[in-house]
Amino acid sequence: MHADALTAPVDAAAAALLAERGLRMAVVDPADRQAWHDWVAADARGFHDKEPSAGFLEDLAGDVPLQRAVGVYDETIAEPRVPVATVVSWPAALTVPGGGGVGSWAISGVTVSPTHRRRGIARAMLESELRVAVAGGAPLAILTVSEATIYRRFGFGPATWATAFTVDARRAGWAGGETPGRVQFVGRDGAIATARTLFEEAWRATVGDVEIVGHRFTRLFGAPSEPEDQRARRFARYDDEDGTARGLVVYRLVENPADFADYTVEVLQLVATTDDAYRALWRFVLDLDLVGTVKAWLRTVDEPLRWLIRDPRMIRTTELREHLWVRVLDPVAALSARTYGGAGRLGLRIADPLGHADGAFTIESDASGRAVVTPGAADGPLLELPVDALGSLYLGGASAAVLAAAGRLRERTPGDAAIADRLLRASRPPALTTWF
Ligand SMILES: CC(C)(COP(=O)(O)OP(=O)(O)OC[C@H]1O[C@@H](n2cnc3c(N)ncnc32)[C@H](O)[C@@H]1OP(=O)(O)O)[C@@H](O)C(=O)NCCC(=O)NCCS
């Protein structure tokens, strides 16, 4: 992506459309502290969050230069400086198959005030974000969603899935063996310092994960401005036998008022860059005394923990849902940036009502998995699909055969979807390990 995407001016087409409806669209001036605070307050209100405190606004101050916040203003309301709609975006490196980080346009904070909803303001903002991303050279736009019914119409498809689960810690039984390093407690500052390196290594190694910066990173550790119950966290680090930090678990303890020996551990983040670290940290939380239950969120769909305990039924999946949504904007750049499962040829005929990815393309990969992607459909296996389905296939998180069975794509010849899966899917499903 071009570095100047962050300072791109307001999208003229969306601004003109909204102006016809008496609304003003503007990029929030990073130097205008009041405008920034009003934007944050509108964003919080849009998600039914509490009014941001002065401390919270201070915590966010460092994020201002890292992102591009847009507000839509209605000069006729009682407090016209507070936007009636918000969106924020920034360039983020998304790990794709083969290990590269693709400069993607991350979108968040999409809100429209209940007083102005269902008049096309979100559509104007989303379409404008996609144009800004294209102008900035981003081959992909990415987001996480509050509701899974909103973004398909803008060409986003669910691309990674996440689970939440509950473990009966007393009955699970550890079967994962010993690890050579050791686990030790660290304080918040120590955890943040460790996590800066560890998290980067982890997201670079995890297809579907993104770089998280600013407040979105530090809030994982409980910001000092948050209420005490929100920031009560413990941090335990795993060091390998050479003393190098390889993993970190961030967790919270919830008391059972009826039974002092039956705490619940909530695992808020468990990041490990080695298998030993993963095993040691899970064992640590499962073995905590006075704990009956361990809960975890945003875990992968193929969590190795199932194979590390004696009784896998003691892991109860409480949630399985889509998490990262991907929108392909530039098929040639996006499809060239990832690798494939060997030599092969696959044609794609993409339908994109917004035009960005519309057309036919051919992926020609070699035995090393590197591909040349060209416009136009060659002979051979081909999928006809809407752009949102391509977003779902892009990281290998969905099966073309399943999408074909569900009528979400069409094969030129029966069996083309199986060929596509051989090229597109990897041995581990992609996973986004955070919210943004
Ligand atoms: C979701 C939200 C941003 C929509 O804003 P809006 O200005 O009312 O949306 P628009 O009028 O531009 O609608 C755009 C399209 O999305 C659809 N849509 C809007 N909100 C929707 C919802 N909650 N669920 C499903 N579809 C929705 C509309 O029907 C419309 O469809 P169409 O253009 O294909 O006919 C707004 O309701 C909101 O702020 N909700 C609370 C915060 C939130 O959930 N934000 C999303 C964060 S990921």
Ligand as a Chemical Component Dictionary entry (heavy atoms), coordinates in Angstrom:
data_LIG
# 
_chem_comp.id                   LIG 
_chem_comp.type                 NON-POLYMER 
_chem_comp.pdbx_formal_charge   0 
_chem_comp.three_letter_code    LIG 
# 
loop_
_chem_comp_atom.comp_id 
_chem_comp_atom.atom_id 
_chem_comp_atom.alt_atom_id 
_chem_comp_atom.type_symbol 
_chem_comp_atom.charge 
_chem_comp_atom.model_Cartn_x 
_chem_comp_atom.model_Cartn_y 
_chem_comp_atom.model_Cartn_z 
_chem_comp_atom.pdbx_ordinal 
LIG C1  C1  C 0 -24.994 -1.300 10.850 1  
LIG C2  C2  C 0 -25.122 0.193  10.618 2  
LIG C3  C3  C 0 -23.718 0.799  10.487 3  
LIG C4  C4  C 0 -25.902 0.382  9.306  4  
LIG O1  O1  O 0 -25.947 1.777  8.984  5  
LIG P1  P1  P 0 -27.079 2.385  8.031  6  
LIG O2  O2  O 0 -26.657 3.738  7.621  7  
LIG O3  O3  O 0 -28.394 2.223  8.677  8  
LIG O4  O4  O 0 -26.978 1.408  6.781  9  
LIG P2  P2  P 0 -27.468 1.774  5.294  10 
LIG O5  O5  O 0 -28.764 2.529  5.351  11 
LIG O6  O6  O 0 -26.372 2.402  4.529  12 
LIG O7  O7  O 0 -27.690 0.324  4.747  13 
LIG C5  C5  C 0 -26.789 -0.300 3.858  14 
LIG C6  C6  C 0 -27.281 -1.663 3.553  15 
LIG O8  O8  O 0 -27.060 -2.506 4.689  16 
LIG C7  C7  C 0 -28.286 -3.051 5.141  17 
LIG N1  N1  N 0 -28.179 -3.050 6.594  18 
LIG C8  C8  C 0 -27.990 -2.001 7.379  19 
LIG N2  N2  N 0 -27.897 -2.382 8.653  20 
LIG C9  C9  C 0 -28.039 -3.703 8.667  21 
LIG C10 C10 C 0 -28.040 -4.683 9.678  22 
LIG N3  N3  N 0 -27.869 -4.336 10.973 23 
LIG N4  N4  N 0 -28.214 -5.959 9.330  24 
LIG C11 C11 C 0 -28.373 -6.310 8.038  25 
LIG N5  N5  N 0 -28.380 -5.417 7.025  26 
LIG C12 C12 C 0 -28.210 -4.129 7.341  27 
LIG C13 C13 C 0 -29.363 -2.155 4.614  28 
LIG O9  O9  O 0 -30.558 -2.862 4.483  29 
LIG C14 C14 C 0 -28.777 -1.722 3.293  30 
LIG O10 O10 O 0 -28.939 -2.723 2.329  31 
LIG P3  P3  P 0 -28.959 -2.356 0.751  32 
LIG O11 O11 O 0 -28.093 -1.135 0.558  33 
LIG O12 O12 O 0 -28.391 -3.560 0.122  34 
LIG O13 O13 O 0 -30.391 -2.098 0.462  35 
LIG C15 C15 C 0 -25.878 0.889  11.779 36 
LIG O14 O14 O 0 -27.132 0.281  11.926 37 
LIG C16 C16 C 0 -25.157 0.815  13.103 38 
LIG O15 O15 O 0 -24.428 1.727  13.454 39 
LIG N6  N6  N 0 -25.349 -0.266 13.890 40 
LIG C17 C17 C 0 -24.726 -0.387 15.215 41 
LIG C18 C18 C 0 -23.201 -0.516 15.135 42 
LIG C19 C19 C 0 -22.775 -1.658 14.248 43 
LIG O16 O16 O 0 -23.225 -2.781 14.408 44 
LIG N7  N7  N 0 -21.899 -1.372 13.289 45 
LIG C20 C20 C 0 -21.327 -2.370 12.402 46 
LIG C21 C21 C 0 -19.969 -2.652 12.931 47 
LIG S1  S1  S 0 -19.203 -3.991 12.167 48 
# 
loop_
_chem_comp_bond.comp_id 
_chem_comp_bond.atom_id_1 
_chem_comp_bond.atom_id_2 
_chem_comp_bond.value_order 
_chem_comp_bond.pdbx_ordinal 
LIG C1  C2  SING 1  
LIG C2  C3  SING 2  
LIG C2  C4  SING 3  
LIG C2  C15 SING 4  
LIG C4  O1  SING 5  
LIG O1  P1  SING 6  
LIG P1  O2  DOUB 7  
LIG P1  O3  SING 8  
LIG P1  O4  SING 9  
LIG O4  P2  SING 10 
LIG P2  O5  DOUB 11 
LIG P2  O6  SING 12 
LIG P2  O7  SING 13 
LIG O7  C5  SING 14 
LIG C5  C6  SING 15 
LIG C6  O8  SING 16 
LIG C6  C14 SING 17 
LIG O8  C7  SING 18 
LIG C7  N1  SING 19 
LIG C7  C13 SING 20 
LIG N1  C8  SING 21 
LIG N1  C12 SING 22 
LIG C8  N2  DOUB 23 
LIG N2  C9  SING 24 
LIG C9  C10 SING 25 
LIG C9  C12 DOUB 26 
LIG C10 N3  SING 27 
LIG C10 N4  DOUB 28 
LIG N4  C11 SING 29 
LIG C11 N5  DOUB 30 
LIG N5  C12 SING 31 
LIG C13 O9  SING 32 
LIG C13 C14 SING 33 
LIG C14 O10 SING 34 
LIG O10 P3  SING 35 
LIG P3  O11 DOUB 36 
LIG P3  O12 SING 37 
LIG P3  O13 SING 38 
LIG C15 O14 SING 39 
LIG C15 C16 SING 40 
LIG C16 O15 DOUB 41 
LIG C16 N6  SING 42 
LIG N6  C17 SING 43 
LIG C17 C18 SING 44 
LIG C18 C19 SING 45 
LIG C19 O16 DOUB 46 
LIG C19 N7  SING 47 
LIG N7  C20 SING 48 
LIG C20 C21 SING 49 
LIG C21 S1  SING 50 
# 
